[in-house]
Amino acid sequence: EVQLVESGGGLVQGGGSLRLSCEASGFTFDDYAIGWFRQAPRKEREGVSAISRSREGIYYADSVKGRFTISSDNAKNTVYLQMNSLKPEDTAVYYCAVRKTASSGYLSWPFATWAYTFWGRGTQVTVSS
């Protein structure tokens, strides 16, 4: 059974940092690309960052470039999202998701929710002003 479990969310003041983790199980981790998404109240789910199957292709939404960093520890089947300089507009539920891809280094449509097969349940991030 495929499982994705996010953790690391919480309440933080603006300018602070959090590190989210997504621990995966039930599938061959190296065969999948991984994305981080978020959904704020009354807004659509949006892509934040993604990493290709080879972990060489890395993608960020413009809104988080320079502040967020995605990384992967294949030995632990875990992907991280380091979030620095957090802003109130970063407040959302953050989800990780995976998709199997043929290409190892390139990820087409990195932020297309329809491209991802399995999703975690999310972790809440709240940034106060």
N, CA, C and O atoms as a GROMACS GRO file, in nm:
protein
  516
    1GLU      N    1   0.084  -0.119   0.000
    1GLU     CA    2   0.000   0.000   0.000
    1GLU      C    3   0.088   0.125   0.000
    1GLU      O    4   0.177   0.141   0.083
    2VAL      N    5   0.061   0.212  -0.095
    2VAL     CA    6   0.136   0.338  -0.104
    2VAL      C    7   0.093   0.431   0.009
    2VAL      O    8  -0.026   0.455   0.031
    3GLN      N    9   0.191   0.483   0.079
    3GLN     CA   10   0.163   0.580   0.185
    3GLN      C   11   0.260   0.697   0.175
    3GLN      O   12   0.380   0.680   0.154
    4LEU      N   13   0.205   0.815   0.191
    4LEU     CA   14   0.284   0.937   0.199
    4LEU      C   15   0.240   1.010   0.325
    4LEU      O   16   0.123   1.042   0.341
    5VAL      N   17   0.335   1.035   0.412
    5VAL     CA   18   0.300   1.098   0.540
    5VAL      C   19   0.382   1.225   0.556
    5VAL      O   20   0.504   1.222   0.568
    6GLU      N   21   0.310   1.337   0.556
    6GLU     CA   22   0.377   1.467   0.575
    6GLU      C   23   0.385   1.500   0.724
    6GLU      O   24   0.300   1.460   0.804
    7SER      N   25   0.489   1.571   0.760
    7SER     CA   26   0.504   1.618   0.896
    7SER      C   27   0.588   1.745   0.896
    7SER      O   28   0.649   1.781   0.795
    8GLY      N   29   0.590   1.813   1.009
    8GLY     CA   30   0.674   1.931   1.023
    8GLY      C   31   0.602   2.064   1.016
    8GLY      O   32   0.662   2.169   1.035
    9GLY      N   33   0.473   2.058   0.990
    9GLY     CA   34   0.396   2.183   0.986
    9GLY      C   35   0.378   2.240   1.125
    9GLY      O   36   0.412   2.178   1.225
   10GLY      N   37   0.324   2.361   1.129
   10GLY     CA   38   0.301   2.426   1.257
   10GLY      C   39   0.275   2.573   1.241
   10GLY      O   40   0.252   2.623   1.131
   11LEU      N   41   0.278   2.641   1.354
   11LEU     CA   42   0.257   2.786   1.357
   11LEU      C   43   0.393   2.854   1.372
   11LEU      O   44   0.472   2.818   1.459
   12VAL      N   45   0.419   2.951   1.287
   12VAL     CA   46   0.548   3.022   1.292
   12VAL      C   47   0.524   3.168   1.261
   12VAL      O   48   0.432   3.203   1.188
   13GLN      N   49   0.607   3.254   1.317
   13GLN     CA   50   0.597   3.396   1.287
   13GLN      C   51   0.654   3.427   1.150
   13GLN      O   52   0.739   3.355   1.099
   14GLY      N   53   0.605   3.534   1.091
   14GLY     CA   54   0.659   3.576   0.963
   14GLY      C   55   0.809   3.595   0.970
   14GLY      O   56   0.861   3.651   1.066
   15GLY      N   57   0.880   3.549   0.868
   15GLY     CA   58   1.025   3.554   0.868
   15GLY      C   59   1.091   3.428   0.922
   15GLY      O   60   1.212   3.410   0.908
   16GLY      N   61   1.011   3.343   0.982
   16GLY     CA   62   1.062   3.220   1.040
   16GLY      C   63   1.079   3.108   0.938
   16GLY      O   64   1.061   3.127   0.818
   17SER      N   65   1.115   2.991   0.990
   17SER     CA   66   1.143   2.876   0.904
   17SER      C   67   1.073   2.751   0.957
   17SER      O   68   1.046   2.737   1.076
   18LEU      N   69   1.045   2.662   0.864
   18LEU     CA   70   0.995   2.530   0.895
   18LEU      C   71   1.055   2.432   0.795
   18LEU      O   72   1.090   2.469   0.683
   19ARG      N   73   1.068   2.307   0.838
   19ARG     CA   74   1.109   2.203   0.744
   19ARG      C   75   1.003   2.095   0.743
   19ARG      O   76   0.975   2.031   0.845
   20LEU      N   77   0.944   2.077   0.627
   20LEU     CA   78   0.846   1.972   0.610
   20LEU      C   79   0.914   1.844   0.563
   20LEU      O   80   1.014   1.848   0.492
   21SER      N   81   0.858   1.731   0.606
   21SER     CA   82   0.907   1.601   0.562
   21SER      C   83   0.792   1.524   0.500
   21SER      O   84   0.677   1.538   0.540
   22CYS      N   85   0.826   1.443   0.402
   22CYS     CA   86   0.729   1.354   0.340
   22CYS      C   87   0.793   1.216   0.337
   22CYS      O   88   0.885   1.190   0.259
   23GLU      N   89   0.744   1.128   0.420
   23GLU     CA   90   0.799   0.994   0.427
   23GLU      C   91   0.712   0.900   0.344
   23GLU      O   92   0.590   0.894   0.360
   24ALA      N   93   0.778   0.828   0.254
   24ALA     CA   94   0.707   0.743   0.159
   24ALA      C   95   0.729   0.596   0.191
   24ALA      O   96   0.833   0.557   0.243
   25SER      N   97   0.629   0.516   0.158
   25SER     CA   98   0.640   0.371   0.174
   25SER      C   99   0.544   0.304   0.079
   25SER      O  100   0.449   0.364   0.030
   26GLY      N  101   0.572   0.175   0.053
   26GLY     CA  102   0.482   0.098  -0.030
   26GLY      C  103   0.510   0.101  -0.178
   26GLY      O  104   0.433   0.047  -0.257
   27PHE      N  105   0.621   0.164  -0.219
   27PHE     CA  106   0.657   0.166  -0.360
   27PHE      C  107   0.807   0.192  -0.371
   27PHE      O  108   0.874   0.227  -0.273
   28THR      N  109   0.858   0.175  -0.493
   28THR     CA  110   1.002   0.197  -0.516
   28THR      C  111   1.026   0.346  -0.529
   28THR      O  112   0.993   0.407  -0.631
   29PHE      N  113   1.082   0.403  -0.428
   29PHE     CA  114   1.097   0.548  -0.417
   29PHE      C  115   1.169   0.608  -0.537
   29PHE      O  116   1.133   0.716  -0.585
   30ASP      N  117   1.273   0.539  -0.584
   30ASP     CA  118   1.355   0.593  -0.693
   30ASP      C  119   1.282   0.600  -0.826
   30ASP      O  120   1.329   0.668  -0.918
   31ASP      N  121   1.170   0.532  -0.839
   31ASP     CA  122   1.095   0.531  -0.964
   31ASP      C  123   1.000   0.649  -0.979
   31ASP      O  124   0.935   0.665  -1.082
   32TYR      N  125   0.992   0.731  -0.876
   32TYR     CA  126   0.889   0.835  -0.873
   32TYR      C  127   0.949   0.974  -0.857
   32TYR      O  128   1.046   0.995  -0.785
   33ALA      N  129   0.888   1.067  -0.928
   33ALA     CA  130   0.913   1.208  -0.903
   33ALA      C  131   0.819   1.253  -0.790
   33ALA      O  132   0.715   1.192  -0.766
   34ILE      N  133   0.858   1.359  -0.723
   34ILE     CA  134   0.783   1.402  -0.605
   34ILE      C  135   0.756   1.552  -0.612
   34ILE      O  136   0.841   1.631  -0.651
   35GLY      N  137   0.637   1.587  -0.573
   35GLY     CA  138   0.601   1.727  -0.572
   35GLY      C  139   0.544   1.770  -0.438
   35GLY      O  140   0.485   1.690  -0.365
   36TRP      N  141   0.564   1.896  -0.407
   36TRP     CA  142   0.500   1.959  -0.292
   36TRP      C  143   0.396   2.057  -0.344
   36TRP      O  144   0.422   2.136  -0.435
   37PHE      N  145   0.280   2.051  -0.286
   37PHE     CA  146   0.170   2.139  -0.323
   37PHE      C  147   0.115   2.203  -0.197
   37PHE      O  148   0.144   2.160  -0.086
   38ARG      N  149   0.035   2.307  -0.215
   38ARG     CA  150  -0.031   2.366  -0.100
   38ARG      C  151  -0.168   2.416  -0.141
   38ARG      O  152  -0.195   2.445  -0.258
   39GLN      N  153  -0.253   2.425  -0.040
   39GLN     CA  154  -0.387   2.474  -0.065
   39GLN      C  155  -0.431   2.561   0.051
   39GLN      O  156  -0.444   2.515   0.165
   40ALA      N  157  -0.453   2.687   0.020
   40ALA     CA  158  -0.502   2.781   0.119
   40ALA      C  159  -0.655   2.780   0.116
   40ALA      O  160  -0.714   2.739   0.016
   41PRO      N  161  -0.719   2.825   0.223
   41PRO     CA  162  -0.865   2.829   0.225
   41PRO      C  163  -0.922   2.907   0.107
   41PRO      O  164  -0.876   3.017   0.075
   42ARG      N  165  -1.021   2.848   0.042
   42ARG     CA  166  -1.093   2.910  -0.069
   42ARG      C  167  -1.003   2.932  -0.191
   42ARG      O  168  -1.034   3.015  -0.277
   43LYS      N  169  -0.893   2.860  -0.198
   43LYS     CA  170  -0.805   2.871  -0.314
   43LYS      C  171  -0.779   2.733  -0.372
   43LYS      O  172  -0.796   2.631  -0.305
   44GLU      N  173  -0.738   2.732  -0.498
   44GLU     CA  174  -0.706   2.605  -0.562
   44GLU      C  175  -0.571   2.553  -0.512
   44GLU      O  176  -0.486   2.629  -0.466
   45ARG      N  177  -0.555   2.423  -0.521
   45ARG     CA  178  -0.427   2.364  -0.485
   45ARG      C  179  -0.324   2.408  -0.589
   45ARG      O  180  -0.350   2.406  -0.709
   46GLU      N  181  -0.206   2.446  -0.541
   46GLU     CA  182  -0.102   2.495  -0.632
   46GLU      C  183   0.030   2.425  -0.604
   46GLU      O  184   0.060   2.385  -0.491
   47GLY      N  185   0.109   2.411  -0.711
   47GLY     CA  186   0.240   2.351  -0.695
   47GLY      C  187   0.339   2.448  -0.632
   47GLY      O  188   0.337   2.567  -0.660
   48VAL      N  189   0.424   2.394  -0.547
   48VAL     CA  190   0.524   2.474  -0.478
   48VAL      C  191   0.664   2.436  -0.525
   48VAL      O  192   0.745   2.522  -0.558
   49SER      N  193   0.691   2.307  -0.527
   49SER     CA  194   0.822   2.259  -0.567
   49SER      C  195   0.810   2.114  -0.611
   49SER      O  196   0.719   2.043  -0.569
   50ALA      N  197   0.902   2.072  -0.695
   50ALA     CA  198   0.901   1.934  -0.743
   50ALA      C  199   1.044   1.890  -0.772
   50ALA      O  200   1.132   1.971  -0.799
   51ILE      N  201   1.063   1.759  -0.765
   51ILE     CA  202   1.195   1.703  -0.791
   51ILE      C  203   1.178   1.580  -0.877
   51ILE      O  204   1.089   1.499  -0.853
   52SER      N  205   1.264   1.567  -0.977
   52SER     CA  206   1.251   1.459  -1.074
   52SER      C  207   1.294   1.325  -1.014
   52SER      O  208   1.345   1.318  -0.903
   53ARG      N  209   1.271   1.222  -1.090
   53ARG     CA  210   1.303   1.087  -1.043
   53ARG      C  211   1.451   1.072  -1.010
   53ARG      O  212   1.487   1.008  -0.912
   54SER      N  213   1.537   1.131  -1.092
   54SER     CA  214   1.682   1.123  -1.067
   54SER      C  215   1.725   1.216  -0.955
   54SER      O  216   1.838   1.210  -0.907
   55ARG      N  217   1.632   1.305  -0.915
   55ARG     CA  218   1.658   1.406  -0.811
   55ARG      C  219   1.750   1.517  -0.863
   55ARG      O  220   1.801   1.599  -0.787
   56GLU      N  221   1.770   1.519  -0.996
   56GLU     CA  222   1.853   1.625  -1.056
   56GLU      C  223   1.769   1.742  -1.104
   56GLU      O  224   1.813   1.857  -1.100
   57GLY      N  225   1.650   1.713  -1.150
   57GLY     CA  226   1.562   1.820  -1.196
   57GLY      C  227   1.483   1.875  -1.080
   57GLY      O  228   1.408   1.802  -1.015
   58ILE      N  229   1.500   2.003  -1.053
   58ILE     CA  230   1.433   2.066  -0.938
   58ILE      C  231   1.356   2.187  -0.988
   58ILE      O  232   1.405   2.264  -1.071
   59TYR      N  233   1.236   2.204  -0.938
   59TYR     CA  234   1.146   2.307  -0.986
   59TYR      C  235   1.085   2.381  -0.866
   59TYR      O  236   1.053   2.322  -0.764
   60TYR      N  237   1.070   2.510  -0.884
   60TYR     CA  238   1.006   2.592  -0.781
   60TYR      C  239   0.906   2.687  -0.844
   60TYR      O  240   0.927   2.739  -0.954
   61ALA      N  241   0.797   2.708  -0.774
   61ALA     CA  242   0.705   2.814  -0.814
   61ALA      C  243   0.772   2.949  -0.792
   61ALA      O  244   0.854   2.964  -0.702
   62ASP      N  245   0.736   3.045  -0.873
   62ASP     CA  246   0.797   3.178  -0.862
   62ASP      C  247   0.778   3.237  -0.722
   62ASP      O  248   0.863   3.310  -0.671
   63SER      N  249   0.666   3.206  -0.662
   63SER     CA  250   0.634   3.265  -0.532
   63SER      C  251   0.724   3.218  -0.418
   63SER      O  252   0.727   3.280  -0.312
   64VAL      N  253   0.797   3.107  -0.440
   64VAL     CA  254   0.880   3.053  -0.332
   64VAL      C  255   1.028   3.047  -0.369
   64VAL      O  256   1.110   3.009  -0.286
   65LYS      N  257   1.063   3.082  -0.491
   65LYS     CA  258   1.203   3.076  -0.533
   65LYS      C  259   1.291   3.161  -0.442
   65LYS      O  260   1.258   3.275  -0.409
   66GLY      N  261   1.402   3.104  -0.404
   66GLY     CA  262   1.495   3.174  -0.316
   66GLY      C  263   1.462   3.160  -0.169
   66GLY      O  264   1.543   3.198  -0.084
   67ARG      N  265   1.345   3.106  -0.139
   67ARG     CA  266   1.304   3.090   0.002
   67ARG      C  267   1.288   2.942   0.040
   67ARG      O  268   1.317   2.904   0.153
   68PHE      N  269   1.241   2.860  -0.053
   68PHE     CA  270   1.215   2.719  -0.026
   68PHE      C  271   1.320   2.634  -0.096
   68PHE      O  272   1.371   2.670  -0.202
   69THR      N  273   1.352   2.522  -0.034
   69THR     CA  274   1.447   2.427  -0.093
   69THR      C  275   1.394   2.286  -0.077
   69THR      O  276   1.360   2.243   0.033
   70ILE      N  277   1.388   2.215  -0.188
   70ILE     CA  278   1.344   2.075  -0.185
   70ILE      C  279   1.469   1.987  -0.186
   70ILE      O  280   1.568   2.018  -0.252
   71SER      N  281   1.462   1.877  -0.113
   71SER     CA  282   1.573   1.782  -0.112
   71SER      C  283   1.517   1.643  -0.086
   71SER      O  284   1.403   1.626  -0.044
   72SER      N  285   1.602   1.545  -0.112
   72SER     CA  286   1.556   1.407  -0.100
   72SER      C  287   1.663   1.322  -0.034
   72SER      O  288   1.782   1.339  -0.062
   73ASP      N  289   1.621   1.234   0.052
   73ASP     CA  290   1.710   1.134   0.111
   73ASP      C  291   1.654   0.998   0.068
   73ASP      O  292   1.564   0.944   0.132
   74ASN      N  293   1.710   0.945  -0.039
   74ASN     CA  294   1.657   0.820  -0.093
   74ASN      C  295   1.675   0.704   0.004
   74ASN      O  296   1.596   0.609   0.005
   75ALA      N  297   1.779   0.710   0.086
   75ALA     CA  298   1.802   0.602   0.183
   75ALA      C  299   1.690   0.596   0.287
   75ALA      O  300   1.663   0.491   0.345
   76LYS      N  301   1.627   0.710   0.310
   76LYS     CA  302   1.518   0.717   0.408
   76LYS      C  303   1.381   0.726   0.343
   76LYS      O  304   1.279   0.736   0.411
   77ASN      N  305   1.380   0.722   0.209
   77ASN     CA  306   1.252   0.735   0.137
   77ASN      C  307   1.177   0.861   0.181
   77ASN      O  308   1.056   0.858   0.203
   78THR      N  309   1.249   0.968   0.193
   78THR     CA  310   1.192   1.091   0.247
   78THR      C  311   1.233   1.211   0.162
   78THR      O  312   1.348   1.224   0.120
   79VAL      N  313   1.137   1.298   0.140
   79VAL     CA  314   1.162   1.425   0.073
   79VAL      C  315   1.133   1.536   0.172
   79VAL      O  316   1.040   1.528   0.252
   80TYR      N  317   1.214   1.640   0.163
   80TYR     CA  318   1.201   1.752   0.255
   80TYR      C  319   1.169   1.881   0.178
   80TYR      O  320   1.202   1.895   0.061
   81LEU      N  321   1.106   1.971   0.248
   81LEU     CA  322   1.086   2.106   0.195
   81LEU      C  323   1.127   2.203   0.305
   81LEU      O  324   1.055   2.222   0.403
   82GLN      N  325   1.244   2.263   0.286
   82GLN     CA  326   1.292   2.363   0.379
   82GLN      C  327   1.231   2.497   0.340
   82GLN      O  328   1.247   2.542   0.226
   83MET      N  329   1.163   2.558   0.432
   83MET     CA  330   1.093   2.683   0.403
   83MET      C  331   1.148   2.793   0.492
   83MET      O  332   1.133   2.789   0.614
   84ASN      N  333   1.211   2.890   0.431
   84ASN     CA  334   1.269   3.004   0.503
   84ASN      C  335   1.196   3.132   0.467
   84ASN      O  336   1.122   3.138   0.370
   85SER      N  337   1.218   3.234   0.548
   85SER     CA  338   1.158   3.366   0.523
   85SER      C  339   1.009   3.353   0.496
   85SER      O  340   0.957   3.410   0.400
   86LEU      N  341   0.943   3.280   0.580
   86LEU     CA  342   0.801   3.254   0.559
   86LEU      C  343   0.718   3.380   0.570
   86LEU      O  344   0.747   3.471   0.648
   87LYS      N  345   0.613   3.384   0.489
   87LYS     CA  346   0.522   3.498   0.483
   87LYS      C  347   0.381   3.451   0.518
   87LYS      O  348   0.350   3.333   0.503
   88PRO      N  349   0.296   3.542   0.563
   88PRO     CA  350   0.158   3.502   0.592
   88PRO      C  351   0.088   3.438   0.472
   88PRO      O  352   0.003   3.351   0.489
   89GLU      N  353   0.125   3.479   0.353
   89GLU     CA  354   0.062   3.421   0.233
   89GLU      C  355   0.108   3.279   0.205
   89GLU      O  356   0.056   3.214   0.115
   90ASP      N  357   0.205   3.230   0.281
   90ASP     CA  358   0.245   3.089   0.269
   90ASP      C  359   0.155   2.998   0.352
   90ASP      O  360   0.168   2.876   0.345
   91THR      N  361   0.066   3.056   0.428
   91THR     CA  362  -0.026   2.977   0.510
   91THR      C  363  -0.114   2.889   0.422
   91THR      O  364  -0.181   2.937   0.332
   92ALA      N  365  -0.112   2.760   0.451
   92ALA     CA  366  -0.187   2.663   0.370
   92ALA      C  367  -0.168   2.524   0.429
   92ALA      O  368  -0.086   2.503   0.519
   93VAL      N  369  -0.243   2.430   0.377
   93VAL     CA  370  -0.213   2.289   0.400
   93VAL      C  371  -0.118   2.246   0.291
   93VAL      O  372  -0.144   2.266   0.172
   94TYR      N  373  -0.008   2.185   0.332
   94TYR     CA  374   0.096   2.142   0.238
   94TYR      C  375   0.087   1.990   0.218
   94TYR      O  376   0.078   1.914   0.314
   95TYR      N  377   0.089   1.951   0.092
   95TYR     CA  378   0.077   1.810   0.054
   95TYR      C  379   0.200   1.768  -0.026
   95TYR      O  380   0.256   1.847  -0.102
   96CYS      N  381   0.240   1.643  -0.008
   96CYS     CA  382   0.335   1.587  -0.102
   96CYS      C  383   0.260   1.486  -0.189
   96CYS      O  384   0.159   1.428  -0.149
   97ALA      N  385   0.312   1.467  -0.307
   97ALA     CA  386   0.250   1.377  -0.403
   97ALA      C  387   0.359   1.315  -0.489
   97ALA      O  388   0.468   1.371  -0.504
   98VAL      N  389   0.329   1.199  -0.546
   98VAL     CA  390   0.428   1.130  -0.629
   98VAL      C  391   0.367   1.090  -0.761
   98VAL      O  392   0.246   1.073  -0.773
   99ARG      N  393   0.453   1.075  -0.862
   99ARG     CA  394   0.414   1.031  -0.994
   99ARG      C  395   0.526   0.950  -1.054
   99ARG      O  396   0.644   0.983  -1.040
  100LYS      N  397   0.488   0.844  -1.121
  100LYS     CA  398   0.588   0.763  -1.188
  100LYS      C  399   0.618   0.826  -1.322
  100LYS      O  400   0.526   0.863  -1.396
  101THR      N  401   0.747   0.838  -1.356
  101THR     CA  402   0.783   0.902  -1.481
  101THR      C  403   0.886   0.817  -1.554
  101THR      O  404   0.968   0.749  -1.493
  102ALA      N  405   0.880   0.824  -1.686
  102ALA     CA  406   0.979   0.753  -1.767
  102ALA      C  407   1.110   0.829  -1.769
  102ALA      O  408   1.218   0.770  -1.763
  103SER      N  409   1.100   0.960  -1.776
  103SER     CA  410   1.220   1.043  -1.779
  103SER      C  411   1.277   1.056  -1.639
  103SER      O  412   1.203   1.072  -1.542
  104SER      N  413   1.409   1.047  -1.629
  104SER     CA  414   1.470   1.053  -1.497
  104SER      C  415   1.506   1.194  -1.455
  104SER      O  416   1.488   1.231  -1.339
  105GLY      N  417   1.560   1.275  -1.550
  105GLY     CA  418   1.610   1.405  -1.511
  105GLY      C  419   1.515   1.520  -1.536
  105GLY      O  420   1.525   1.624  -1.471
  106TYR      N  421   1.422   1.501  -1.630
  106TYR     CA  422   1.330   1.608  -1.666
  106TYR      C  423   1.190   1.573  -1.621
  106TYR      O  424   1.148   1.457  -1.629
  107LEU      N  425   1.120   1.673  -1.574
  107LEU     CA  426   0.984   1.651  -1.527
  107LEU      C  427   0.892   1.747  -1.602
  107LEU      O  428   0.897   1.869  -1.583
  108SER      N  429   0.808   1.691  -1.687
  108SER     CA  430   0.713   1.775  -1.758
  108SER      C  431   0.596   1.809  -1.665
  108SER      O  432   0.559   1.729  -1.579
  109TRP      N  433   0.541   1.924  -1.684
  109TRP     CA  434   0.426   1.966  -1.603
  109TRP      C  435   0.451   1.943  -1.455
  109TRP      O  436   0.372   1.874  -1.392
  110PRO      N  437   0.556   1.998  -1.397
  110PRO     CA  438   0.589   1.966  -1.258
  110PRO      C  439   0.482   2.004  -1.157
  110PRO      O  440   0.476   1.946  -1.049
  111PHE      N  441   0.397   2.101  -1.191
  111PHE     CA  442   0.297   2.147  -1.095
  111PHE      C  443   0.154   2.116  -1.137
  111PHE      O  444   0.058   2.176  -1.088
  112ALA      N  445   0.140   2.020  -1.227
  112ALA     CA  446   0.006   1.980  -1.268
  112ALA      C  447  -0.046   1.876  -1.170
  112ALA      O  448   0.010   1.766  -1.160
  113THR      N  449  -0.151   1.909  -1.097
  113THR     CA  450  -0.202   1.816  -0.996
  113THR      C  451  -0.251   1.687  -1.061
  113THR      O  452  -0.243   1.580  -1.001
  114TRP      N  453  -0.302   1.698  -1.184
  114TRP     CA  454  -0.356   1.579  -1.251
  114TRP      C  455  -0.248   1.478  -1.285
  114TRP      O  456  -0.277   1.361  -1.309
  115ALA      N  457  -0.121   1.522  -1.286
  115ALA     CA  458  -0.011   1.433  -1.323
  115ALA      C  459   0.034   1.343  -1.209
  115ALA      O  460   0.107   1.246  -1.231
  116TYR      N  461  -0.009   1.373  -1.088
  116TYR     CA  462   0.037   1.300  -0.971
  116TYR      C  463  -0.063   1.192  -0.931
  116TYR      O  464  -0.184   1.212  -0.935
  117THR      N  465  -0.010   1.077  -0.893
  117THR     CA  466  -0.092   0.960  -0.871
  117THR      C  467  -0.135   0.943  -0.725
  117THR      O  468  -0.250   0.914  -0.695
  118PHE      N  469  -0.039   0.962  -0.637
  118PHE     CA  470  -0.066   0.939  -0.496
  118PHE      C  471  -0.039   1.066  -0.416
  118PHE      O  472   0.055   1.141  -0.445
  119TRP      N  473  -0.122   1.088  -0.316
  119TRP     CA  474  -0.114   1.209  -0.234
  119TRP      C  475  -0.113   1.175  -0.086
  119TRP      O  476  -0.175   1.078  -0.043
  120GLY      N  477  -0.042   1.256  -0.010
  120GLY     CA  478  -0.051   1.248   0.133
  120GLY      C  479  -0.172   1.325   0.183
  120GLY      O  480  -0.246   1.383   0.105
  121ARG      N  481  -0.191   1.324   0.315
  121ARG     CA  482  -0.306   1.390   0.374
  121ARG      C  483  -0.279   1.535   0.410
  121ARG      O  484  -0.372   1.610   0.441
  122GLY      N  485  -0.156   1.576   0.406
  122GLY     CA  486  -0.124   1.716   0.427
  122GLY      C  487  -0.083   1.750   0.569
  122GLY      O  488  -0.112   1.678   0.664
  123THR      N  489  -0.014   1.863   0.580
  123THR     CA  490   0.026   1.918   0.710
  123THR      C  491   0.002   2.068   0.706
  123THR      O  492   0.036   2.134   0.608
  124GLN      N  493  -0.056   2.121   0.812
  124GLN     CA  494  -0.093   2.261   0.816
  124GLN      C  495   0.027   2.350   0.849
  124GLN      O  496   0.102   2.323   0.944
  125VAL      N  497   0.044   2.453   0.770
  125VAL     CA  498   0.145   2.556   0.796
  125VAL      C  499   0.072   2.688   0.814
  125VAL      O  500  -0.003   2.731   0.726
  126THR      N  501   0.094   2.752   0.926
  126THR     CA  502   0.032   2.881   0.952
  126THR      C  503   0.140   2.982   0.986
  126THR      O  504   0.220   2.961   1.078
  127VAL      N  505   0.142   3.091   0.912
  127VAL     CA  506   0.243   3.195   0.932
  127VAL      C  507   0.172   3.321   0.981
  127VAL      O  508   0.085   3.375   0.913
  128SER      N  509   0.209   3.366   1.099
  128SER     CA  510   0.145   3.484   1.155
  128SER      C  511   0.222   3.610   1.114
  128SER      O  512   0.343   3.606   1.089
  129SER      N  513   0.149   3.719   1.108
  129SER     CA  514   0.212   3.845   1.067
  129SER      C  515   0.268   3.921   1.187
  129SER      O  516   0.325   4.029   1.170
   0.00000   0.00000   0.00000
